[in-house]
Amino acid sequence: MVFPNNHELDESSSQLRKSSGGGRGKIEIKRIENTTNRQVTFCKRRNGLLKKAYELSVLCDAEVALIVFSSRGRLYEYANNSVRATIDRYKKHHADSTSTGSISEANTQYYQQEASKLRRQIRDIQTYNRQIVGEALSSLSPRDLKNLEGKLEKAIGRVRSKKNELLFSEIEHMQKREIELQNANMYLRAKIAEVERAQEQMNLMPGGGGSDQYHHHQAANYEDARNNFLPVNLLEPNPHYSRRPDDDQTPLRLVYASLPSSTNCCNLLSSRI
């Protein structure tokens, strides 16, 4: 800190009193045109400012840094700590306060831009959906209409391809099911033929001693046939699916009827024979 000595202060004060006519009057706050008076006033007020900065730092325990440049470019400074350290502290504080505001402002701008972008995308998607169903076509040019038509044809082709794939898969499943039912029907026919042969053999035997054994065997065969019986409607073709041209086999229809008791079956077969 640079303080003027008493001699310089008295000299500048006497010069100021001489220039003002010897009395202490009110000074108008404007640039002093006289070079000598301006220099005297600068020296006096500079010293007073430095003294006030010193008193403020001591009395209030404040960190004070004062920098003054004269009109000739001469530097006068005062700091109770360090001028550079105080300036660095000021820059840091200023940067923190401005960065918080700048970050919030940047976030606001970013979210506003994203919101406007999403609104624009939603509007475009809604317009495109209306155009797909044949609405809002007045704003389209012939080229746009042709492009839209091509997209719709491709979409219809993909839908039809998927539909045919599902239909062929279902038809294949039904054909496999038809073969299974035909095999089951053949198995039932074989069972019936076996029962009839056994009945014929029992009738040919003298005395009919195996009648009870036959009745038991016949009842077991009929019960087995009942358990393996499949409903008729499973063999009926589905009207929603077309058959292949080369598949001319007619599915065998099974007609369910209540089976008679073993005694009635024996009487019926005996009467036939």
C-alpha positions as CSV (number, residue, x, y, z in Angstrom):
1,M,0.0,0.0,0.0
2,V,1.3,3.4,-1.0
3,F,0.4,6.4,1.2
4,P,1.5,9.9,0.4
5,N,3.6,11.7,3.0
6,N,2.4,14.7,4.9
7,H,4.4,17.2,2.8
8,E,2.7,16.1,-0.5
9,L,-0.7,16.1,1.2
10,D,-0.3,19.6,2.5
11,E,1.1,20.9,-0.8
12,S,-1.9,19.4,-2.7
13,S,-4.3,20.9,-0.2
14,S,-2.8,24.4,-0.4
15,Q,-2.9,24.3,-4.2
16,L,-6.6,23.2,-4.1
17,R,-7.4,26.1,-1.6
18,K,-5.6,28.6,-3.8
19,S,-7.5,27.4,-6.9
20,S,-10.8,27.6,-5.2
21,G,-10.2,31.1,-3.7
22,G,-9.3,30.1,-0.2
23,G,-12.7,28.7,0.9
24,R,-14.1,25.2,1.1
25,G,-17.0,25.2,-1.3
26,K,-19.1,22.6,-3.0
27,I,-17.3,20.9,-5.9
28,E,-19.3,20.1,-9.0
29,I,-18.9,16.4,-10.1
30,K,-17.5,16.7,-13.6
31,R,-14.2,16.4,-15.3
32,I,-11.6,19.0,-14.2
33,E,-10.3,20.7,-17.2
34,N,-7.3,22.2,-15.5
35,T,-4.4,19.7,-15.6
36,T,-2.8,20.9,-12.4
37,N,-6.1,20.9,-10.4
38,R,-7.0,17.5,-11.8
39,Q,-3.7,16.0,-10.7
40,V,-4.0,17.5,-7.3
41,T,-7.6,16.3,-6.8
42,F,-6.6,12.8,-8.0
43,C,-3.7,12.6,-5.5
44,K,-6.0,13.8,-2.7
45,R,-8.9,11.5,-3.4
46,R,-6.7,8.6,-4.2
47,N,-5.0,8.8,-0.8
48,G,-8.4,9.1,0.9
49,L,-9.7,6.1,-1.1
50,L,-6.7,4.0,-0.1
51,K,-7.1,5.0,3.5
52,K,-10.8,4.1,3.5
53,A,-10.0,0.7,2.0
54,Y,-7.5,0.1,4.7
55,E,-9.9,1.1,7.5
56,L,-12.6,-1.1,6.0
57,S,-10.4,-4.2,5.9
58,V,-9.2,-3.7,9.5
59,L,-12.5,-2.6,11.2
60,C,-14.8,-5.1,9.4
61,D,-12.3,-7.9,8.8
62,A,-13.2,-7.8,5.1
63,E,-11.2,-8.9,2.2
64,V,-10.5,-5.8,0.2
65,A,-8.6,-5.3,-3.1
66,L,-8.3,-1.8,-4.6
67,I,-6.9,-1.1,-8.0
68,V,-6.5,2.5,-9.4
69,F,-4.9,3.6,-12.7
70,S,-4.1,7.2,-13.2
71,S,-4.7,9.1,-16.5
72,R,-1.0,8.6,-17.2
73,G,-1.3,4.8,-16.7
74,R,0.3,4.6,-13.3
75,L,-1.0,1.8,-11.1
76,Y,-2.0,2.2,-7.5
77,E,-3.3,-0.8,-5.6
78,Y,-4.1,-2.0,-2.1
79,A,-5.1,-5.4,-0.8
80,N,-5.1,-6.8,2.8
81,N,-4.5,-10.3,1.4
82,S,-3.4,-10.3,-2.2
83,V,-4.8,-8.5,-5.2
84,R,-4.3,-11.6,-7.5
85,A,-5.9,-14.0,-4.9
86,T,-8.9,-11.6,-4.4
87,I,-9.3,-11.3,-8.2
88,D,-9.2,-15.2,-8.6
89,R,-11.8,-15.5,-5.9
90,Y,-14.0,-13.0,-7.6
91,K,-13.7,-14.8,-11.0
92,K,-14.6,-18.1,-9.3
93,H,-17.6,-16.6,-7.6
94,H,-18.8,-14.9,-10.8
95,A,-18.3,-18.1,-12.8
96,D,-20.3,-20.2,-10.3
97,S,-23.2,-17.8,-10.3
98,T,-23.2,-17.5,-14.1
99,S,-22.7,-21.2,-14.8
100,T,-25.8,-22.1,-12.7
101,G,-27.9,-19.7,-14.7
102,S,-26.4,-20.8,-18.0
103,I,-26.9,-24.5,-17.2
104,S,-30.6,-24.0,-16.3
105,E,-31.1,-21.9,-19.4
106,A,-29.4,-24.5,-21.6
107,N,-31.6,-27.2,-20.1
108,T,-34.7,-25.2,-20.7
109,Q,-33.7,-24.6,-24.4
110,Y,-32.9,-28.3,-24.8
111,Y,-36.2,-29.5,-23.4
112,Q,-38.1,-26.9,-25.5
113,Q,-36.4,-28.2,-28.6
114,E,-37.1,-31.8,-27.8
115,A,-40.8,-31.0,-27.0
116,S,-41.2,-29.2,-30.4
117,K,-39.5,-32.1,-32.2
118,L,-41.8,-34.7,-30.6
119,R,-44.9,-32.6,-31.3
120,R,-43.8,-32.4,-35.0
121,Q,-43.2,-36.2,-35.1
122,I,-46.6,-36.9,-33.6
123,R,-48.3,-34.6,-36.1
124,D,-46.5,-36.3,-39.0
125,I,-47.5,-39.7,-37.7
126,Q,-51.1,-38.7,-37.4
127,T,-51.1,-37.3,-40.9
128,Y,-49.6,-40.4,-42.3
129,N,-52.1,-42.6,-40.5
130,R,-55.0,-40.6,-42.0
131,Q,-53.4,-40.9,-45.4
132,I,-53.2,-44.7,-45.1
133,V,-57.0,-44.9,-44.6
134,G,-57.6,-42.5,-47.5
135,E,-58.0,-39.3,-45.6
136,A,-56.1,-36.0,-45.8
137,L,-55.0,-36.6,-49.4
138,S,-55.6,-33.1,-50.8
139,S,-52.2,-31.9,-49.8
140,L,-50.4,-34.8,-51.6
141,S,-48.9,-34.4,-55.1
142,P,-49.2,-37.1,-57.7
143,R,-45.8,-38.4,-56.9
144,D,-46.7,-38.7,-53.2
145,L,-49.9,-40.5,-54.0
146,K,-48.0,-43.0,-56.2
147,N,-45.5,-43.6,-53.4
148,L,-48.3,-44.1,-50.9
149,E,-50.0,-46.5,-53.3
150,G,-46.8,-48.5,-53.6
151,K,-46.4,-48.7,-49.8
152,L,-50.0,-49.9,-49.4
153,E,-49.6,-52.6,-52.0
154,K,-46.5,-53.9,-50.3
155,A,-48.3,-53.9,-46.9
156,I,-51.3,-55.7,-48.4
157,G,-48.9,-58.3,-49.9
158,R,-47.3,-58.9,-46.6
159,V,-50.7,-59.3,-44.9
160,R,-51.9,-61.8,-47.5
161,S,-48.7,-63.8,-47.3
162,K,-49.0,-64.1,-43.5
163,K,-52.7,-65.0,-43.8
164,N,-51.9,-67.8,-46.4
165,E,-49.1,-69.1,-44.2
166,L,-51.5,-69.5,-41.3
167,L,-54.1,-71.1,-43.5
168,F,-51.7,-73.6,-45.0
169,S,-50.5,-74.5,-41.5
170,E,-54.0,-75.1,-40.3
171,I,-54.8,-77.2,-43.3
172,E,-51.7,-79.3,-42.8
173,H,-52.7,-79.8,-39.1
174,M,-56.3,-80.8,-40.1
175,Q,-54.9,-83.3,-42.7
176,K,-52.7,-84.9,-40.1
177,R,-55.7,-85.1,-37.8
178,E,-57.8,-86.7,-40.6
179,I,-55.1,-89.4,-41.0
180,E,-55.1,-90.1,-37.3
181,L,-58.9,-90.5,-37.3
182,Q,-58.8,-92.8,-40.3
183,N,-56.3,-95.0,-38.5
184,A,-58.5,-95.0,-35.4
185,N,-61.4,-96.0,-37.6
186,M,-59.5,-98.8,-39.2
187,Y,-58.6,-100.0,-35.7
188,L,-62.2,-100.1,-34.6
189,R,-63.2,-102.0,-37.8
190,A,-60.6,-104.6,-37.0
191,K,-61.9,-104.9,-33.5
192,I,-65.5,-105.4,-34.8
193,A,-64.3,-108.0,-37.2
194,E,-62.4,-109.8,-34.5
195,V,-65.5,-109.9,-32.3
196,E,-67.5,-111.3,-35.2
197,R,-64.9,-114.0,-35.9
198,A,-64.8,-115.0,-32.2
199,Q,-68.6,-115.2,-32.2
200,E,-68.6,-117.5,-35.2
201,Q,-66.0,-119.8,-33.6
202,M,-68.0,-120.0,-30.3
203,N,-71.1,-121.0,-32.3
204,L,-69.2,-123.7,-34.1
205,M,-67.9,-125.2,-30.8
206,P,-70.1,-128.2,-29.6
207,G,-72.1,-127.6,-26.3
208,G,-71.3,-123.9,-26.2
209,G,-69.2,-124.4,-23.1
210,G,-67.2,-121.2,-23.7
211,S,-70.3,-119.0,-23.7
212,D,-69.4,-117.2,-20.5
213,Q,-65.8,-116.7,-21.5
214,Y,-67.0,-115.3,-24.9
215,H,-69.4,-112.9,-23.2
216,H,-66.6,-111.6,-21.0
217,H,-64.3,-111.2,-24.0
218,Q,-67.0,-109.5,-26.1
219,A,-67.8,-107.0,-23.3
220,A,-64.1,-106.2,-23.0
221,N,-63.8,-105.6,-26.7
222,Y,-66.9,-103.4,-26.8
223,E,-65.6,-101.4,-23.8
224,D,-62.3,-101.0,-25.6
225,A,-64.1,-99.8,-28.7
226,R,-66.1,-97.3,-26.6
227,N,-62.9,-95.9,-25.1
228,N,-61.2,-95.5,-28.5
229,F,-64.3,-94.1,-30.2
230,L,-63.8,-90.6,-31.7
231,P,-66.7,-88.2,-32.4
232,V,-68.0,-88.1,-35.9
233,N,-67.7,-84.3,-36.3
234,L,-63.9,-84.5,-36.0
235,L,-63.9,-86.3,-39.4
236,E,-66.2,-83.8,-41.1
237,P,-64.3,-81.4,-43.3
238,N,-64.0,-77.8,-42.2
239,P,-66.0,-75.6,-44.7
240,H,-63.5,-72.7,-44.0
241,Y,-60.6,-74.6,-45.5
242,S,-60.3,-75.9,-49.1
243,R,-59.0,-79.4,-49.8
244,R,-56.1,-80.2,-52.1
245,P,-57.1,-81.2,-55.6
246,D,-55.1,-84.4,-55.5
247,D,-56.6,-85.5,-52.2
248,D,-59.7,-87.5,-53.3
249,Q,-60.0,-89.8,-50.2
250,T,-63.4,-89.5,-48.6
251,P,-63.1,-89.5,-44.8
252,L,-64.9,-92.5,-43.1
253,R,-67.7,-91.3,-40.9
254,L,-68.3,-93.1,-37.6
255,V,-71.9,-93.3,-36.3
256,Y,-72.2,-93.6,-32.6
257,A,-74.9,-95.9,-31.4
258,S,-75.6,-97.3,-28.0
259,L,-74.0,-100.8,-27.7
260,P,-76.3,-103.6,-26.6
261,S,-75.4,-105.8,-23.7
262,S,-73.3,-108.9,-24.1
263,T,-76.4,-111.2,-23.8
264,N,-78.3,-109.3,-26.5
265,C,-75.3,-109.4,-28.8
266,C,-75.0,-113.2,-28.5
267,N,-78.7,-113.6,-29.2
268,L,-78.5,-111.2,-32.2
269,L,-75.5,-113.0,-33.7
270,S,-77.1,-116.4,-33.0
271,S,-80.2,-115.3,-34.8
272,R,-78.1,-114.2,-37.8
273,I,-76.3,-117.5,-38.0
